[in-house]
Amino acid sequence: MKSLRILVVVPCYNEQSSVAAVVEDIRRVKIRTGLPVDTLVVNDCSTDNTLAVVRTLDCLHLDLPVNLGIGGCMQAGYKYAYRKGYDMAVQIDGDGQHPADGLPKLLEPLFDDRADVVIGSRFLERKGFQSSFARRVGIRYFRWLNQLLIHKTVHDSTSGFRAFNRKTLEIVNRYYPDEYPEPEAIVQFGLHKLRLLEVPVTMEERQGGASSITFIRSIYYLFKVTLGTLFVYVRLRKQSL
């Protein structure tokens, strides 16, 4: 394990109140477990003091000149991981929802070569924060859509708490969905025949920032993500022909 290089990518947009605690939690887990991880905070052109806070932290950081959204923000982090030769990458959101204590559980299937993509799921053991009712309905819908398109069951397709091996990093370095990457990327992974595995994790309510998904926007979200997912499906199917 010591020869491995793992990058934890922390996407941030207006997370001045939570990002320091997130980076510190990752550091504590690294010390306690001996995991060979580095932390990269990607500031997605925040309008608050996130960048100033990040510059005081003991971590790597990227400062995007324009706001790219979560998909572009994460691809910037994955490109960094791939080009710097990291073997694995993990997404831990800067809002405090993803507990760093879950890192060993998320990485173990990659260490054992049982998966290419590991997703931390809130719904396998149903502990901790379970998300809003509207979002849970959406997650059930995406579960059905994934079964229809790629014949895989993913219980928590909107979870951003996920880990990639080097093979997956090579794929997302070339292309990664922009606006709503979590559910759309599931189809991308399925069409590339990647091995997907979910592990149970306990998530927290966000500690800072504001969610981009509200009840009023949930129907629009379902419609937009469905179109995006179908676009990814058609685009990648054409490439494989």
N, C-alpha and C positions, 0 to 999 in steps of 0.2 A: 504493500500500500504506500510505502514511503516514496516510491518512484513516481507515483501518480501526481498529477497536478490538476486541482479542481478549482474552478472559479465560481464564486457565488455572485450572481448579478442582482443588484438591488435597483429596480427602476423607481424613480422619484419624480413626482410632480406636486409641488406645494406640500411637502412633507416635513416642514421645518420642526414640527413638534414631536415627530416620531422617529426620524431617520437615525439619530444618534443612538437611541436605545436599540434599534434593529442591528446596527453595526456592532454595538457592544455585546449583544446576545450572540451573534455569530462568533465573535472573538472568544467568549466564554466557552462555547461549545468546542471550538478549535483547541483550546487549552485542555479542556476536560477529556476529549476523545482522542486527541492527536491527529485528527483529520487534516490532510495537507491542503487546506483551503486558503485561497486569497479572496478578498472581497472587493468588488468593483461596483461603486455607486454610479448610476447613469442619471444625471439630472436633465430632465426633459424640458429645458427652458422654463423653469419655475418662475413664477412672478412674486414669490415671497422670499424669505431668507434661507431657503433650502441650500443653495450653493454656498453661502457663507458658512453655514453649519457644517456642510460636508468637507469644506477645506480645512476644518479644525480636526477632522477625524483621521485615525490611523488606517487609511484604506486607499485603494486606487479610485480614481473617479474620472468620468467623462462629463463634459458640459456641452450639451447639444445646442447649437446656435439658433435653432428653431424648434418649435414644438412638433414632434413627430407622432405623438400618441403612443399608446402602450406597445403596439406592434413594432413601430420603428425604433422605439426606445430599446426594446428587448433585442431586436436584430442588431443594433449597434453593439450591445453587450456580447451577443453571440459571435459576431464578427471579430470582436476583440479576442474572445476566448479561442476561436479557431485559429486566427492569425498568430497569436502568441503561443500556440502549441499546447493549450490545455487539453487534458484527456476527457474531462467532464465539466458540465456547467449546471448550475442550479439557479432557479429563479426564487428569490424571496422578496416579496413586495415591501416597499418602504413605509407602508402604513401600519405595520405591526400585526397584520392578520396571520402571517405565516410564522409559527414559532420555530426558532432555530434549533430547538431541541429535537425537531423532526428530521434534521439532516441525516443522521446515521441510518434511520429507517428508510429514507428516500434513496440513499446512495447504495445500500446493501445489495439490491438486485442488480445494479450496474457492476459492482465489484464481483459478483458471482456470475456475471454474464448471463443473467436470466431475462434481461430486458434491454431495449435501446432507449426507451422513454419510460420514466416512472412518474406517475401522477399521484399527488397526495389528495386523498378523497375524504370529504367530510361525512359521507353517507354510508360507509362500510360498517362503521361502529356507532354512528350517530351520537358522538360526544362533542361537547363544546358548542361553539356558535354554528348554527345551521343555515344561516342566510335568511332572507325575507321569503314570504310565501310566494310572491310574484316571481322571484328568481328561482325558487325551487320548481315551480311550474315550468319555467323556461328550461331548466336543466333536464327535466323529464322529457320535454319535447326534443331537445338535442340528443338525448339518449336514443330516442326513436329514430331520429334522422341519421345518426351514425350507424345504427343497425341496418337501415335501408340502403345507405350508400356504400359502406365499407364492411358490413356484416360483423361489426365489433360492438360489444356493450361497454360503454364507459359511463360509470355512475356519476362522475363529477367533472363533466367536460369543460366547465367554466373555471375550474381551479387553476390558478396560476402557479401553485406550489408544485413545481415539476423539475425533474432532473434529466439531462441528456448525456449520452455517451458521445464519443468522438464521431462515430458514424452519423448520428443525428445532427451534431454540430456542423458537419460538412453540408448537410442538406439545408439547414436553416440559414447557413451562411450565404447560400445562393438565393433563397426565397423564403420569406416569412410573411404571413398575412398582416395587414397594416392595422386596421381599426379595432377589430375584435378577434385577436389572434388565438385565444384559448380554444374556443369551440371549432373555429375554422381549421386550426392546425391539426386537430384530431383526424380530419379527413386527409390532410396532407400526409400525415404519418401512416395512415392506413394504406393509401395508394402507393407509398414507397415500401410497403411490406415490413415496416418496422415493428418490433415486438413491444407492445404496450402493456404495462402492468400498473394497477392501482394498489396503493397501500393505505391503510387507515391512518389518518392524522387528526389531531384536534386543532381547530383554528380558533382565533380570537376575533372579537369585533375590532374594526379598524380603530387605531389609536390616534390617527391624525389624518388631515386632508379631508376630502369629501368624495363619496362614491360617484362615479359617472353614471350609474344606473339608478333611476328613480321609478316609482310605480307608474307615473304618467308616461314615462318613456319606454316602459317595458314592452308594449305592443310594437312600437317602432323598432325597438331593439331586436325582437324576434324576427320581424320582417327583414330588417337590414342584415342580420347575421345569416338568415336563411339564404338570401341572395348571395352574400359573400361566400358562404359554404358551397353553394352550387357553382359559383364562379371558380373556386379553387378546384372543385371536383372536375369540372369540364376542362379547365386549363391543364391540369396534370394528366387527365385521361388522354387528351390530344397529344401531349408530349410522349406518352408511352406507346402510342400507335405507330 
